[in-house]
Amino acid sequence: MTKEVLEAVKTDNLALAEELLKTGEVNVDWCDERGVTLLQFAADAGKEAMVSLLLKAGADPNGEGEIDRTPLHCAVSRGHTAVIKRLLEAGADTYRKNRYGYTPIDVATHNKRNDLIQLLKAPPTKLSDSIALTAVFSRAAVNSVAKDIQKEVIRTEYCSIL
C-alpha cells in the first residue's frame, strides 16, 4: 500500500493519497529504496497541498530518510517558497545539517536567495510557533537518542557475530 501512496505523491493525486493515508496502514515517514521519504518527494516537487496533507497525517517535518537531507533542504534547494512556509509552520528545523554539513540557510545562501534566507531566519511570530519550535527540539533530541541506540544495537549485534 505504501508504494501506492508514493505513486499518489509523485503524481500529486491528493484524493488517492488522502484515502490511502486514512486507512492507517501506511507509515507516513516511509522511505523508498533510495531512502527518500514521501514528504521529501512532495517538498522537492513543490507540491504544497501534498506537503500539507502529509504533515497533517503525521509526517516528520525534519525526517531525513536515509539521505540525510530534510524536506526543508529539498524545498529550499528548489526555491519552493510556499512549501518552505508550510514546513516552517510545522516546525522544520532551519539549522539541521545535511550529510555535507549544510543547513537550509546555507543552501539558500549558496543559491543567492535572500528572500529565502530572510524567511528561514525569521523568528517565530506566534505563541503556537514557539510551542512548535520547542516540540521540534524535543522531538529532535528523542530522535537523536533513538538513532544512537539503534547504532549501538547494530554494533553490538555485529560484534557478537564475530
PEUR-V520991 format. One record per residue. N is the residue number from 0. RES is the residue in one letter. PHI is phi in whole degrees, 0 to 359 (* if undefined). D_FIRST is the distance of its C-alpha to the first C-alpha in Angstrom with 2 decimals. Layout:
N&RES&PHI&D_FIRST / N&RES&PHI&D_FIRST
//
This chain:
0&M&*&0.00 / 1&T&296&3.81 / 2&K&296&5.45 / 3&E&294&5.16 / 4&V&295&6.59 / 5&L&302&8.86 / 6&E&296&10.04 / 7&A&295&10.75 / 8&V&294&12.64 / 9&K&299&14.45 / 10&T&265&15.54 / 11&D&59&16.37 / 12&N&268&14.68 / 13&L&300&15.29 / 14&A&299&14.86 / 15&L&292&11.31 / 16&A&300&10.42 / 17&E&297&12.48 / 18&E&300&11.11 / 19&L&291&7.48 / 20&L&293&9.40 / 21&K&294&11.76 / 22&T&293&9.73 / 23&G&79&10.44 / 24&E&264&7.48 / 25&V&247&6.74 / 26&N&280&9.64 / 27&V&294&11.23 / 28&D&258&13.45 / 29&W&300&11.11 / 30&C&246&13.00 / 31&D&282&12.52 / 32&E&297&14.94 / 33&R&266&17.80 / 34&G&88&17.26 / 35&V&262&16.55 / 36&T&278&14.73 / 37&L&300&13.00 / 38&L&294&16.33 / 39&Q&296&18.36 / 40&F&302&16.91 / 41&A&294&17.71 / 42&A&294&21.05 / 43&D&296&22.11 / 44&A&273&21.64 / 45&G&75&23.50 / 46&K&270&20.95 / 47&E&302&22.60 / 48&A&296&20.79 / 49&M&292&17.32 / 50&V&302&18.91 / 51&S&300&20.23 / 52&L&298&16.99 / 53&L&295&15.32 / 54&L&295&18.59 / 55&K&298&18.78 / 56&A&281&15.41 / 57&G&106&17.08 / 58&A&298&16.47 / 59&D&284&19.46 / 60&P&294&21.89 / 61&N&249&23.40 / 62&G&295&20.39 / 63&E&264&21.52 / 64&G&58&18.58 / 65&E&249&20.41 / 66&I&252&22.52 / 67&D&51&24.84 / 68&R&213&24.63 / 69&T&280&23.64 / 70&P&303&22.16 / 71&L&294&25.80 / 72&H&303&27.05 / 73&C&298&24.72 / 74&A&294&25.90 / 75&V&294&29.51 / 76&S&297&29.63 / 77&R&262&28.68 / 78&G&75&30.87 / 79&H&274&28.34 / 80&T&303&30.60 / 81&A&298&28.61 / 82&V&291&25.52 / 83&I&301&27.93 / 84&K&301&29.44 / 85&R&296&26.16 / 86&L&295&25.22 / 87&L&296&28.78 / 88&E&299&28.60 / 89&A&275&25.58 / 90&G&100&27.68 / 91&A&298&26.93 / 92&D&272&29.57 / 93&T&284&31.93 / 94&Y&252&33.52 / 95&R&289&30.56 / 96&K&264&31.35 / 97&N&274&29.23 / 98&R&298&29.87 / 99&Y&263&33.04 / 100&G&87&34.39 / 101&Y&260&33.93 / 102&T&272&33.01 / 103&P&303&31.65 / 104&I&296&35.31 / 105&D&298&36.41 / 106&V&296&34.00 / 107&A&297&35.41 / 108&T&296&38.90 / 109&H&300&38.34 / 110&N&275&37.16 / 111&K&56&40.22 / 112&R&255&38.22 / 113&N&301&40.67 / 114&D&298&38.85 / 115&L&286&35.72 / 116&I&301&37.92 / 117&Q&298&39.52 / 118&L&298&36.24 / 119&L&289&34.88 / 120&K&269&38.20 / 121&A&297&38.67 / 122&P&288&39.03 / 123&P&304&37.03 / 124&T&255&38.82 / 125&K&231&37.83 / 126&L&302&37.82 / 127&S&298&34.09 / 128&D&295&33.69 / 129&S&295&35.84 / 130&I&296&33.87 / 131&A&298&30.60 / 132&L&297&32.37 / 133&T&298&33.48 / 134&A&296&29.97 / 135&V&298&28.73 / 136&F&296&31.52 / 137&S&295&30.88 / 138&R&295&27.15 / 139&A&297&28.16 / 140&A&295&30.67 / 141&V&297&28.24 / 142&N&298&25.71 / 143&S&297&28.69 / 144&V&296&29.89 / 145&A&298&26.50 / 146&K&296&26.31 / 147&D&298&29.91 / 148&I&296&29.27 / 149&Q&299&26.31 / 150&K&297&28.61 / 151&E&293&31.41 / 152&V&297&29.40 / 153&I&298&28.35 / 154&R&297&32.00 / 155&T&296&33.36 / 156&E&297&31.20 / 157&Y&297&32.19 / 158&C&294&35.83 / 159&S&289&35.87 / 160&I&290&34.79 / 161&L&290&37.75
//
